[in-house]
Amino acid sequence: MAKAPHGRNEPPKIVIVKKIIADGHGGHHGGAWKVAYADFVTAMMAFFLLLWLLGATTEKQRKGIADYFAPTLLDTRALGIGGQGVMGGQSAAQAPGVGTNSGASTMQFMAQPNTTAGGGPKAGTGNRGSLNNPQTRAEDRKNFEAMRRKVFSQMAAQRELAKLANHVRFVMTDQGMRIDLVDDADYSMFALGTTALDTRASELIGKIAEVIRATGNPIMIRGHTDSVPYGDPRAMNNWMLSSGRAEATRRRLASGGIPESRFERIEGVADREPMIANNPADPRNRRVAITLLYRRSGFGQ
């Protein structure tokens, strides 16, 4: 307590000293937490935007977005003053000029050319393609007609095979000559529901093999069935049956002397291509088609 000055009757003055000790709580009133919170909100917004894009776009669209941010096919380099800008060195108000851009020059490239490497054994070219030569096709048509007559003449010479004349059809197509071996309500080329050839059908296919053996035309075999389903499709179905019958026909032709190299395609199409379209269950839809394809020749031949 201070003493009163001499000669005065005044009460002594009281001096109060206030000490403030910093305890570290003043940081809450700063702005650092706001920056961290803004970063967190931005990250959450980007995360939810990513989830939305994944759910609202297709696989093709997502691939396009990914390629936009990380292009893998083409790279663009802009050269010149202002060439790296968004508008390629031009302003929005600039009228389009004639010729190349005055402020930039754009070049697209895939890779740097290797000028030191030489060409391969077939530099600048490759294997020749193939086409249907009109002259070759005309010869094939003439041969097909001769084969058709020979097959029918051999069938007529044997009484059992002559009975199958109505089950054999020769049809000219864009691919070649198709020989259809067709069932009906009275006769089936295969035992019902199996791939086992009937004796007469096997002999007929053998005759066909003898006639077409001397040609060089590729062969396509396609099996067909009617739409009658199986009880347990897991054990057997029309797809398996049609494919199996096409393969059984191929084996019979091979045993008749047709080389393996001539078989180009063996397939089964079940009941998908019915001959009697308005009645898929008609037995005439059960058939095997043997197609002699046109020969192919290289360009320039």
C-alpha positions as protocol buffer text, in pm:
chain_id: "A"
residue {
  index: 1
  type: MET
  ca { x: 0 y: 0 z: 0 }
}
residue {
  index: 2
  type: ALA
  ca { x: 139 y: 342 z: -96 }
}
residue {
  index: 3
  type: LYS
  ca { x: 181 y: 610 z: 162 }
}
residue {
  index: 4
  type: ALA
  ca { x: 8 y: 949 z: 140 }
}
residue {
  index: 5
  type: PRO
  ca { x: 226 y: 1242 z: 35 }
}
residue {
  index: 6
  type: HIS
  ca { x: 352 y: 1464 z: 312 }
}
residue {
  index: 7
  type: GLY
  ca { x: 135 y: 1760 z: 400 }
}
residue {
  index: 8
  type: ARG
  ca { x: -183 y: 1620 z: 256 }
}
residue {
  index: 9
  type: ASN
  ca { x: -476 y: 1452 z: 425 }
}
residue {
  index: 10
  type: GLU
  ca { x: -558 y: 1212 z: 144 }
}
residue {
  index: 11
  type: PRO
  ca { x: -621 y: 842 z: 184 }
}
residue {
  index: 12
  type: PRO
  ca { x: -355 y: 627 z: 36 }
}
residue {
  index: 13
  type: LYS
  ca { x: -418 y: 491 z: -318 }
}
residue {
  index: 14
  type: ILE
  ca { x: -456 y: 123 z: -381 }
}
residue {
  index: 15
  type: VAL
  ca { x: -252 y: -16 z: -674 }
}
residue {
  index: 16
  type: ILE
  ca { x: -386 y: -338 z: -827 }
}
residue {
  index: 17
  type: VAL
  ca { x: -154 y: -546 z: -1052 }
}
residue {
  index: 18
  type: LYS
  ca { x: -330 y: -781 z: -1298 }
}
residue {
  index: 19
  type: LYS
  ca { x: -128 y: -1072 z: -1434 }
}
residue {
  index: 20
  type: ILE
  ca { x: -255 y: -1260 z: -1741 }
}
residue {
  index: 21
  type: ILE
  ca { x: -110 y: -1602 z: -1799 }
}
residue {
  index: 22
  type: ALA
  ca { x: -161 y: -1746 z: -2152 }
}
residue {
  index: 23
  type: ASP
  ca { x: -295 y: -2102 z: -2126 }
}
residue {
  index: 24
  type: GLY
  ca { x: -304 y: -2191 z: -2504 }
}
residue {
  index: 25
  type: HIS
  ca { x: -683 y: -2169 z: -2547 }
}
residue {
  index: 26
  type: GLY
  ca { x: -670 y: -1862 z: -2764 }
}
residue {
  index: 27
  type: GLY
  ca { x: -607 y: -2079 z: -3078 }
}
residue {
  index: 28
  type: HIS
  ca { x: -976 y: -2175 z: -3095 }
}
residue {
  index: 29
  type: HIS
  ca { x: -1056 y: -1821 z: -3191 }
}
residue {
  index: 30
  type: GLY
  ca { x: -816 y: -1832 z: -3494 }
}
residue {
  index: 31
  type: GLY
  ca { x: -882 y: -1940 z: -3856 }
}
residue {
  index: 32
  type: ALA
  ca { x: -673 y: -2258 z: -3892 }
}
residue {
  index: 33
  type: TRP
  ca { x: -966 y: -2491 z: -3821 }
}
residue {
  index: 34
  type: LYS
  ca { x: -1168 y: -2328 z: -4097 }
}
residue {
  index: 35
  type: VAL
  ca { x: -906 y: -2420 z: -4356 }
}
residue {
  index: 36
  type: ALA
  ca { x: -902 y: -2782 z: -4238 }
}
residue {
  index: 37
  type: TYR
  ca { x: -1282 y: -2797 z: -4239 }
}
residue {
  index: 38
  type: ALA
  ca { x: -1296 y: -2652 z: -4593 }
}
residue {
  index: 39
  type: ASP
  ca { x: -1050 y: -2918 z: -4712 }
}
residue {
  index: 40
  type: PHE
  ca { x: -1263 y: -3189 z: -4552 }
}
residue {
  index: 41
  type: VAL
  ca { x: -1585 y: -3060 z: -4713 }
}
residue {
  index: 42
  type: THR
  ca { x: -1412 y: -3037 z: -5053 }
}
residue {
  index: 43
  type: ALA
  ca { x: -1285 y: -3394 z: -5025 }
}
residue {
  index: 44
  type: MET
  ca { x: -1632 y: -3521 z: -4926 }
}
residue {
  index: 45
  type: MET
  ca { x: -1790 y: -3335 z: -5219 }
}
residue {
  index: 46
  type: ALA
  ca { x: -1540 y: -3491 z: -5459 }
}
residue {
  index: 47
  type: PHE
  ca { x: -1606 y: -3834 z: -5307 }
}
residue {
  index: 48
  type: PHE
  ca { x: -1984 y: -3807 z: -5348 }
}
residue {
  index: 49
  type: LEU
  ca { x: -1940 y: -3670 z: -5700 }
}
residue {
  index: 50
  type: LEU
  ca { x: -1732 y: -3978 z: -5782 }
}
residue {
  index: 51
  type: LEU
  ca { x: -2004 y: -4206 z: -5641 }
}
residue {
  index: 52
  type: TRP
  ca { x: -2265 y: -4025 z: -5848 }
}
residue {
  index: 53
  type: LEU
  ca { x: -2058 y: -4061 z: -6166 }
}
residue {
  index: 54
  type: LEU
  ca { x: -2011 y: -4433 z: -6105 }
}
residue {
  index: 55
  type: GLY
  ca { x: -2384 y: -4485 z: -6064 }
}
residue {
  index: 56
  type: ALA
  ca { x: -2513 y: -4251 z: -6336 }
}
residue {
  index: 57
  type: THR
  ca { x: -2282 y: -4340 z: -6625 }
}
residue {
  index: 58
  type: THR
  ca { x: -2223 y: -4642 z: -6843 }
}
residue {
  index: 59
  type: GLU
  ca { x: -1896 y: -4830 z: -6879 }
}
residue {
  index: 60
  type: LYS
  ca { x: -1832 y: -4660 z: -7215 }
}
residue {
  index: 61
  type: GLN
  ca { x: -1897 y: -4315 z: -7067 }
}
residue {
  index: 62
  type: ARG
  ca { x: -1665 y: -4384 z: -6774 }
}
residue {
  index: 63
  type: LYS
  ca { x: -1396 y: -4495 z: -7018 }
}
residue {
  index: 64
  type: GLY
  ca { x: -1436 y: -4167 z: -7207 }
}
residue {
  index: 65
  type: ILE
  ca { x: -1407 y: -3963 z: -6886 }
}
residue {
  index: 66
  type: ALA
  ca { x: -1095 y: -4156 z: -6784 }
}
residue {
  index: 67
  type: ASP
  ca { x: -938 y: -4103 z: -7127 }
}
residue {
  index: 68
  type: TYR
  ca { x: -1015 y: -3732 z: -7105 }
}
residue {
  index: 69
  type: PHE
  ca { x: -808 y: -3694 z: -6788 }
}
residue {
  index: 70
  type: ALA
  ca { x: -544 y: -3949 z: -6889 }
}
residue {
  index: 71
  type: PRO
  ca { x: -531 y: -3979 z: -7271 }
}
residue {
  index: 72
  type: THR
  ca { x: -352 y: -4290 z: -7390 }
}
residue {
  index: 73
  type: LEU
  ca { x: -390 y: -4274 z: -7768 }
}
residue {
  index: 74
  type: LEU
  ca { x: -315 y: -3920 z: -7880 }
}
residue {
  index: 75
  type: ASP
  ca { x: -119 y: -3636 z: -7727 }
}
residue {
  index: 76
  type: THR
  ca { x: -149 y: -3277 z: -7839 }
}
residue {
  index: 77
  type: ARG
  ca { x: 142 y: -3036 z: -7825 }
}
residue {
  index: 78
  type: ALA
  ca { x: 75 y: -2672 z: -7892 }
}
residue {
  index: 79
  type: LEU
  ca { x: 367 y: -2465 z: -8011 }
}
residue {
  index: 80
  type: GLY
  ca { x: 403 y: -2088 z: -8034 }
}
residue {
  index: 81
  type: ILE
  ca { x: 315 y: -1785 z: -7824 }
}
residue {
  index: 82
  type: GLY
  ca { x: 11 y: -1856 z: -7611 }
}
residue {
  index: 83
  type: GLY
  ca { x: -17 y: -2201 z: -7763 }
}
residue {
  index: 84
  type: GLN
  ca { x: -58 y: -2372 z: -7427 }
}
residue {
  index: 85
  type: GLY
  ca { x: -369 y: -2172 z: -7341 }
}
residue {
  index: 86
  type: VAL
  ca { x: -727 y: -2294 z: -7335 }
}
residue {
  index: 87
  type: MET
  ca { x: -810 y: -2120 z: -7662 }
}
residue {
  index: 88
  type: GLY
  ca { x: -483 y: -2204 z: -7833 }
}
residue {
  index: 89
  type: GLY
  ca { x: -348 y: -1848 z: -7838 }
}
residue {
  index: 90
  type: GLN
  ca { x: -670 y: -1684 z: -7958 }
}
residue {
  index: 91
  type: SER
  ca { x: -923 y: -1468 z: -7778 }
}
residue {
  index: 92
  type: ALA
  ca { x: -1294 y: -1531 z: -7765 }
}
residue {
  index: 93
  type: ALA
  ca { x: -1364 y: -1214 z: -7962 }
}
residue {
  index: 94
  type: GLN
  ca { x: -1113 y: -1289 z: -8236 }
}
residue {
  index: 95
  type: ALA
  ca { x: -1263 y: -1356 z: -8575 }
}
residue {
  index: 96
  type: PRO
  ca { x: -1156 y: -1682 z: -8736 }
}
residue {
  index: 97
  type: GLY
  ca { x: -878 y: -1628 z: -8983 }
}
residue {
  index: 98
  type: VAL
  ca { x: -771 y: -1812 z: -9292 }
}
residue {
  index: 99
  type: GLY
  ca { x: -504 y: -2078 z: -9269 }
}
residue {
  index: 100
  type: THR
  ca { x: -325 y: -2194 z: -8957 }
}
residue {
  index: 101
  type: ASN
  ca { x: -365 y: -2018 z: -8622 }
}
residue {
  index: 102
  type: SER
  ca { x: -139 y: -1720 z: -8586 }
}
residue {
  index: 103
  type: GLY
  ca { x: -76 y: -1781 z: -8220 }
}
residue {
  index: 104
  type: ALA
  ca { x: -36 y: -2156 z: -8212 }
}
residue {
  index: 105
  type: SER
  ca { x: 44 y: -2460 z: -8416 }
}
residue {
  index: 106
  type: THR
  ca { x: -106 y: -2795 z: -8313 }
}
residue {
  index: 107
  type: MET
  ca { x: 61 y: -3128 z: -8377 }
}
residue {
  index: 108
  type: GLN
  ca { x: -83 y: -3469 z: -8291 }
}
residue {
  index: 109
  type: PHE
  ca { x: 141 y: -3768 z: -8262 }
}
residue {
  index: 110
  type: MET
  ca { x: 126 y: -4132 z: -8153 }
}
residue {
  index: 111
  type: ALA
  ca { x: 495 y: -4212 z: -8106 }
}
residue {
  index: 112
  type: GLN
  ca { x: 835 y: -4102 z: -8218 }
}
residue {
  index: 113
  type: PRO
  ca { x: 935 y: -4274 z: -8546 }
}
residue {
  index: 114
  type: ASN
  ca { x: 1231 y: -4508 z: -8527 }
}
residue {
  index: 115
  type: THR
  ca { x: 1446 y: -4418 z: -8823 }
}
residue {
  index: 116
  type: THR
  ca { x: 1719 y: -4670 z: -8743 }
}
residue {
  index: 117
  type: ALA
  ca { x: 1509 y: -4987 z: -8764 }
}
residue {
  index: 118
  type: GLY
  ca { x: 1460 y: -5159 z: -9096 }
}
residue {
  index: 119
  type: GLY
  ca { x: 1153 y: -5329 z: -9237 }
}
residue {
  index: 120
  type: GLY
  ca { x: 1055 y: -5688 z: -9177 }
}
residue {
  index: 121
  type: PRO
  ca { x: 1066 y: -5973 z: -9425 }
}
residue {
  index: 122
  type: LYS
  ca { x: 748 y: -5834 z: -9585 }
}
residue {
  index: 123
  type: ALA
  ca { x: 805 y: -5463 z: -9540 }
}
residue {
  index: 124
  type: GLY
  ca { x: 526 y: -5261 z: -9694 }
}
residue {
  index: 125
  type: THR
  ca { x: 306 y: -5559 z: -9769 }
}
residue {
  index: 126
  type: GLY
  ca { x: 153 y: -5868 z: -9615 }
}
residue {
  index: 127
  type: ASN
  ca { x: -25 y: -6187 z: -9705 }
}
residue {
  index: 128
  type: ARG
  ca { x: -252 y: -6152 z: -10000 }
}
residue {
  index: 129
  type: GLY
  ca { x: -622 y: -6140 z: -9934 }
}
residue {
  index: 130
  type: SER
  ca { x: -878 y: -6357 z: -10104 }
}
residue {
  index: 131
  type: LEU
  ca { x: -1179 y: -6301 z: -10322 }
}
residue {
  index: 132
  type: ASN
  ca { x: -1427 y: -6495 z: -10528 }
}
residue {
  index: 133
  type: ASN
  ca { x: -1287 y: -6487 z: -10877 }
}
residue {
  index: 134
  type: PRO
  ca { x: -1575 y: -6468 z: -11131 }
}
residue {
  index: 135
  type: GLN
  ca { x: -1403 y: -6721 z: -11355 }
}
residue {
  index: 136
  type: THR
  ca { x: -1348 y: -6961 z: -11066 }
}
residue {
  index: 137
  type: ARG
  ca { x: -1707 y: -6921 z: -10954 }
}
residue {
  index: 138
  type: ALA
  ca { x: -1833 y: -7000 z: -11303 }
}
residue {
  index: 139
  type: GLU
  ca { x: -1621 y: -7316 z: -11309 }
}
residue {
  index: 140
  type: ASP
  ca { x: -1753 y: -7415 z: -10968 }
}
residue {
  index: 141
  type: ARG
  ca { x: -2113 y: -7373 z: -11080 }
}
residue {
  index: 142
  type: LYS
  ca { x: -2046 y: -7596 z: -11380 }
}
residue {
  index: 143
  type: ASN
  ca { x: -1885 y: -7859 z: -11157 }
}
residue {
  index: 144
  type: PHE
  ca { x: -2172 y: -7837 z: -10906 }
}
residue {
  index: 145
  type: GLU
  ca { x: -2427 y: -7910 z: -11176 }
}
residue {
  index: 146
  type: ALA
  ca { x: -2224 y: -8209 z: -11296 }
}
residue {
  index: 147
  type: MET
  ca { x: -2201 y: -8341 z: -10939 }
}
residue {
  index: 148
  type: ARG
  ca { x: -2575 y: -8298 z: -10885 }
}
residue {
  index: 149
  type: ARG
  ca { x: -2654 y: -8507 z: -11194 }
}
residue {
  index: 150
  type: LYS
  ca { x: -2402 y: -8774 z: -11095 }
}
residue {
  index: 151
  type: VAL
  ca { x: -2543 y: -8810 z: -10742 }
}
residue {
  index: 152
  type: PHE
  ca { x: -2899 y: -8854 z: -10871 }
}
residue {
  index: 153
  type: SER
  ca { x: -2785 y: -9101 z: -11137 }
}
residue {
  index: 154
  type: GLN
  ca { x: -2607 y: -9314 z: -10876 }
}
residue {
  index: 155
  type: MET
  ca { x: -2909 y: -9300 z: -10648 }
}
residue {
  index: 156
  type: ALA
  ca { x: -3140 y: -9408 z: -10932 }
}
residue {
  index: 157
  type: ALA
  ca { x: -2914 y: -9708 z: -10999 }
}
residue {
  index: 158
  type: GLN
  ca { x: -2981 y: -9851 z: -10651 }
}
residue {
  index: 159
  type: ARG
  ca { x: -3334 y: -9930 z: -10542 }
}
residue {
  index: 160
  type: GLU
  ca { x: -3284 y: -9847 z: -10173 }
}
residue {
  index: 161
  type: LEU
  ca { x: -3116 y: -9516 z: -10244 }
}
residue {
  index: 162
  type: ALA
  ca { x: -3377 y: -9426 z: -10507 }
}
residue {
  index: 163
  type: LYS
  ca { x: -3633 y: -9419 z: -10225 }
}
residue {
  index: 164
  type: LEU
  ca { x: -3441 y: -9128 z: -10071 }
}
residue {
  index: 165
  type: ALA
  ca { x: -3466 y: -8907 z: -10380 }
}
residue {
  index: 166
  type: ASN
  ca { x: -3729 y: -8688 z: -10213 }
}
residue {
  index: 167
  type: HIS
  ca { x: -3502 y: -8640 z: -9910 }
}
residue {
  index: 168
  type: VAL
  ca { x: -3211 y: -8491 z: -10109 }
}
residue {
  index: 169
  type: ARG
  ca { x: -3220 y: -8131 z: -10231 }
}
residue {
  index: 170
  type: PHE
  ca { x: -2954 y: -7935 z: -10418 }
}
residue {
  index: 171
  type: VAL
  ca { x: -2977 y: -7558 z: -10363 }
}
residue {
  index: 172
  type: MET
  ca { x: -2748 y: -7292 z: -10510 }
}
residue {
  index: 173
  type: THR
  ca { x: -2661 y: -7020 z: -10258 }
}
residue {
  index: 174
  type: ASP
  ca { x: -2427 y: -6721 z: -10240 }
}
residue {
  index: 175
  type: GLN
  ca { x: -2176 y: -6942 z: -10060 }
}
residue {
  index: 176
  type: GLY
  ca { x: -2189 y: -7238 z: -10297 }
}
residue {
  index: 177
  type: MET
  ca { x: -2400 y: -7548 z: -10358 }
}
residue {
  index: 178
  type: ARG
  ca { x: -2589 y: -7678 z: -10055 }
}
residue {
  index: 179
  type: ILE
  ca { x: -2697 y: -8042 z: -10034 }
}
residue {
  index: 180
  type: ASP
  ca { x: -2986 y: -8078 z: -9789 }
}
residue {
  index: 181
  type: LEU
  ca { x: -3056 y: -8423 z: -9642 }
}
residue {
  index: 182
  type: VAL
  ca { x: -3409 y: -8374 z: -9511 }
}
residue {
  index: 183
  type: ASP
  ca { x: -3627 y: -8588 z: -9283 }
}
residue {
  index: 184
  type: ASP
  ca { x: -4002 y: -8621 z: -9302 }
}
residue {
  index: 185
  type: ALA
  ca { x: -4279 y: -8791 z: -9104 }
}
residue {
  index: 186
  type: ASP
  ca { x: -4204 y: -9131 z: -9261 }
}
residue {
  index: 187
  type: TYR
  ca { x: -3825 y: -9139 z: -9258 }
}
residue {
  index: 188
  type: SER
  ca { x: -3540 y: -8997 z: -9050 }
}
residue {
  index: 189
  type: MET
  ca { x: -3174 y: -8988 z: -9152 }
}
residue {
  index: 190
  type: PHE
  ca { x: -3077 y: -9046 z: -8790 }
}
residue {
  index: 191
  type: ALA
  ca { x: -3226 y: -9265 z: -8522 }
}
residue {
  index: 192
  type: LEU
  ca { x: -3478 y: -9057 z: -8327 }
}
residue {
  index: 193
  type: GLY
  ca { x: -3306 y: -8832 z: -8075 }
}
residue {
  index: 194
  type: THR
  ca { x: -2957 y: -8969 z: -8152 }
}
residue {
  index: 195
  type: THR
  ca { x: -2659 y: -8906 z: -8378 }
}
residue {
  index: 196
  type: ALA
  ca { x: -2660 y: -9261 z: -8521 }
}
residue {
  index: 197
  type: LEU
  ca { x: -2697 y: -9256 z: -8900 }
}
residue {
  index: 198
  type: ASP
  ca { x: -2953 y: -9482 z: -9065 }
}
residue {
  index: 199
  type: THR
  ca { x: -2799 y: -9745 z: -9292 }
}
residue {
  index: 200
  type: ARG
  ca { x: -2941 y: -9595 z: -9613 }
}
residue {
  index: 201
  type: ALA
  ca { x: -2848 y: -9242 z: -9506 }
}
residue {
  index: 202
  type: SER
  ca { x: -2493 y: -9356 z: -9435 }
}
residue {
  index: 203
  type: GLU
  ca { x: -2471 y: -9515 z: -9781 }
}
residue {
  index: 204
  type: LEU
  ca { x: -2611 y: -9200 z: -9941 }
}
residue {
  index: 205
  type: ILE
  ca { x: -2351 y: -8978 z: -9770 }
}
residue {
  index: 206
  type: GLY
  ca { x: -2086 y: -9224 z: -9887 }
}
residue {
  index: 207
  type: LYS
  ca { x: -2204 y: -9176 z: -10246 }
}
residue {
  index: 208
  type: ILE
  ca { x: -2191 y: -8800 z: -10202 }
}
residue {
  index: 209
  type: ALA
  ca { x: -1835 y: -8833 z: -10070 }
}
residue {
  index: 210
  type: GLU
  ca { x: -1734 y: -9027 z: -10382 }
}
residue {
  index: 211
  type: VAL
  ca { x: -1874 y: -8757 z: -10610 }
}
residue {
  index: 212
  type: ILE
  ca { x: -1726 y: -8452 z: -10430 }
}
residue {
  index: 213
  type: ARG
  ca { x: -1394 y: -8617 z: -10346 }
}
residue {
  index: 214
  type: ALA
  ca { x: -1228 y: -8510 z: -10671 }
}
residue {
  index: 215
  type: THR
  ca { x: -1308 y: -8141 z: -10619 }
}
residue {
  index: 216
  type: GLY
  ca { x: -1108 y: -7898 z: -10410 }
}
residue {
  index: 217
  type: ASN
  ca { x: -1399 y: -7695 z: -10273 }
}
residue {
  index: 218
  type: PRO
  ca { x: -1409 y: -7630 z: -9897 }
}
residue {
  index: 219
  type: ILE
  ca { x: -1697 y: -7797 z: -9713 }
}
residue {
  index: 220
  type: MET
  ca { x: -1932 y: -7659 z: -9450 }
}
residue {
  index: 221
  type: ILE
  ca { x: -2173 y: -7886 z: -9259 }
}
residue {
  index: 222
  type: ARG
  ca { x: -2464 y: -7753 z: -9055 }
}
residue {
  index: 223
  type: GLY
  ca { x: -2702 y: -7957 z: -8843 }
}
residue {
  index: 224
  type: HIS
  ca { x: -3068 y: -7861 z: -8788 }
}
residue {
  index: 225
  type: THR
  ca { x: -3343 y: -7998 z: -8561 }
}
residue {
  index: 226
  type: ASP
  ca { x: -3711 y: -7936 z: -8504 }
}
residue {
  index: 227
  type: SER
  ca { x: -3835 y: -7756 z: -8194 }
}
residue {
  index: 228
  type: VAL
  ca { x: -3953 y: -8065 z: -8004 }
}
residue {
  index: 229
  type: PRO
  ca { x: -3782 y: -8031 z: -7662 }
}
residue {
  index: 230
  type: TYR
  ca { x: -3614 y: -8295 z: -7448 }
}
residue {
  index: 231
  type: GLY
  ca { x: -3737 y: -8394 z: -7104 }
}
residue {
  index: 232
  type: ASP
  ca { x: -3412 y: -8297 z: -6935 }
}
residue {
  index: 233
  type: PRO
  ca { x: -3231 y: -8030 z: -7141 }
}
residue {
  index: 234
  type: ARG
  ca { x: -2926 y: -8059 z: -6915 }
}
residue {
  index: 235
  type: ALA
  ca { x: -2864 y: -8415 z: -7032 }
}
residue {
  index: 236
  type: MET
  ca { x: -2949 y: -8359 z: -7400 }
}
residue {
  index: 237
  type: ASN
  ca { x: -3088 y: -8069 z: -7601 }
}
residue {
  index: 238
  type: ASN
  ca { x: -3134 y: -7963 z: -7962 }
}
residue {
  index: 239
  type: TRP
  ca { x: -2807 y: -7770 z: -7966 }
}
residue {
  index: 240
  type: MET
  ca { x: -2612 y: -8080 z: -7874 }
}
residue {
  index: 241
  type: LEU
  ca { x: -2816 y: -8296 z: -8112 }
}
residue {
  index: 242
  type: SER
  ca { x: -2768 y: -8068 z: -8415 }
}
residue {
  index: 243
  type: SER
  ca { x: -2395 y: -8031 z: -8349 }
}
residue {
  index: 244
  type: GLY
  ca { x: -2357 y: -8405 z: -8298 }
}
residue {
  index: 245
  type: ARG
  ca { x: -2537 y: -8487 z: -8624 }
}
residue {
  index: 246
  type: ALA
  ca { x: -2319 y: -8240 z: -8815 }
}
residue {
  index: 247
  type: GLU
  ca { x: -2009 y: -8407 z: -8670 }
}
residue {
  index: 248
  type: ALA
  ca { x: -2144 y: -8755 z: -8750 }
}
residue {
  index: 249
  type: THR
  ca { x: -2191 y: -8643 z: -9112 }
}
residue {
  index: 250
  type: ARG
  ca { x: -1836 y: -8507 z: -9122 }
}
residue {
  index: 251
  type: ARG
  ca { x: -1699 y: -8839 z: -8997 }
}
residue {
  index: 252
  type: ARG
  ca { x: -1893 y: -9028 z: -9263 }
}
residue {
  index: 253
  type: LEU
  ca { x: -1761 y: -8799 z: -9537 }
}
residue {
  index: 254
  type: ALA
  ca { x: -1409 y: -8838 z: -9401 }
}
residue {
  index: 255
  type: SER
  ca { x: -1440 y: -9217 z: -9407 }
}
residue {
  index: 256
  type: GLY
  ca { x: -1551 y: -9178 z: -9771 }
}
residue {
  index: 257
  type: GLY
  ca { x: -1217 y: -9020 z: -9863 }
}
residue {
  index: 258
  type: ILE
  ca { x: -1270 y: -8647 z: -9799 }
}
residue {
  index: 259
  type: PRO
  ca { x: -941 y: -8505 z: -9654 }
}
residue {
  index: 260
  type: GLU
  ca { x: -957 y: -8326 z: -9320 }
}
residue {
  index: 261
  type: SER
  ca { x: -821 y: -8003 z: -9469 }
}
residue {
  index: 262
  type: ARG
  ca { x: -1134 y: -7948 z: -9676 }
}
residue {
  index: 263
  type: PHE
  ca { x: -1369 y: -7917 z: -9377 }
}
residue {
  index: 264
  type: GLU
  ca { x: -1399 y: -7546 z: -9308 }
}
residue {
  index: 265
  type: ARG
  ca { x: -1687 y: -7523 z: -9062 }
}
residue {
  index: 266
  type: ILE
  ca { x: -1894 y: -7776 z: -8866 }
}
residue {
  index: 267
  type: GLU
  ca { x: -2181 y: -7634 z: -8665 }
}
residue {
  index: 268
  type: GLY
  ca { x: -2522 y: -7700 z: -8516 }
}
residue {
  index: 269
  type: VAL
  ca { x: -2797 y: -7438 z: -8502 }
}
residue {
  index: 270
  type: ALA
  ca { x: -3070 y: -7643 z: -8326 }
}
residue {
  index: 271
  type: ASP
  ca { x: -3416 y: -7519 z: -8433 }
}
residue {
  index: 272
  type: ARG
  ca { x: -3311 y: -7158 z: -8501 }
}
residue {
  index: 273
  type: GLU
  ca { x: -3334 y: -7183 z: -8882 }
}
residue {
  index: 274
  type: PRO
  ca { x: -3646 y: -7390 z: -8957 }
}
residue {
  index: 275
  type: MET
  ca { x: -3725 y: -7487 z: -9313 }
}
residue {
  index: 276
  type: ILE
  ca { x: -4097 y: -7480 z: -9229 }
}
residue {
  index: 277
  type: ALA
  ca { x: -4103 y: -7145 z: -9052 }
}
residue {
  index: 278
  type: ASN
  ca { x: -4474 y: -7152 z: -8960 }
}
residue {
  index: 279
  type: ASN
  ca { x: -4439 y: -7491 z: -8790 }
}
residue {
  index: 280
  type: PRO
  ca { x: -4105 y: -7527 z: -8604 }
}
residue {
  index: 281
  type: ALA
  ca { x: -4206 y: -7875 z: -8482 }
}
residue {
  index: 282
  type: ASP
  ca { x: -4246 y: -8009 z: -8839 }
}
residue {
  index: 283
  type: PRO
  ca { x: -4016 y: -8312 z: -8890 }
}
residue {
  index: 284
  type: ARG
  ca { x: -3893 y: -8164 z: -9219 }
}
residue {
  index: 285
  type: ASN
  ca { x: -3701 y: -7911 z: -9012 }
}
residue {
  index: 286
  type: ARG
  ca { x: -3471 y: -8197 z: -8911 }
}
residue {
  index: 287
  type: ARG
  ca { x: -3194 y: -8194 z: -9169 }
}
residue {
  index: 288
  type: VAL
  ca { x: -2821 y: -8180 z: -9233 }
}
residue {
  index: 289
  type: ALA
  ca { x: -2687 y: -7933 z: -9488 }
}
residue {
  index: 290
  type: ILE
  ca { x: -2360 y: -8009 z: -9668 }
}
residue {
  index: 291
  type: THR
  ca { x: -2239 y: -7699 z: -9853 }
}
residue {
  index: 292
  type: LEU
  ca { x: -1966 y: -7706 z: -10115 }
}
residue {
  index: 293
  type: LEU
  ca { x: -1822 y: -7355 z: -10084 }
}
residue {
  index: 294
  type: TYR
  ca { x: -1688 y: -7157 z: -10375 }
}
residue {
  index: 295
  type: ARG
  ca { x: -1311 y: -7172 z: -10408 }
}
residue {
  index: 296
  type: ARG
  ca { x: -1119 y: -6862 z: -10314 }
}
residue {
  index: 297
  type: SER
  ca { x: -823 y: -6713 z: -10496 }
}
residue {
  index: 298
  type: GLY
  ca { x: -571 y: -6446 z: -10406 }
}
residue {
  index: 299
  type: PHE
  ca { x: -571 y: -6096 z: -10552 }
}
residue {
  index: 300
  type: GLY
  ca { x: -430 y: -6093 z: -10901 }
}
residue {
  index: 301
  type: GLN
  ca { x: -506 y: -6460 z: -10967 }
}
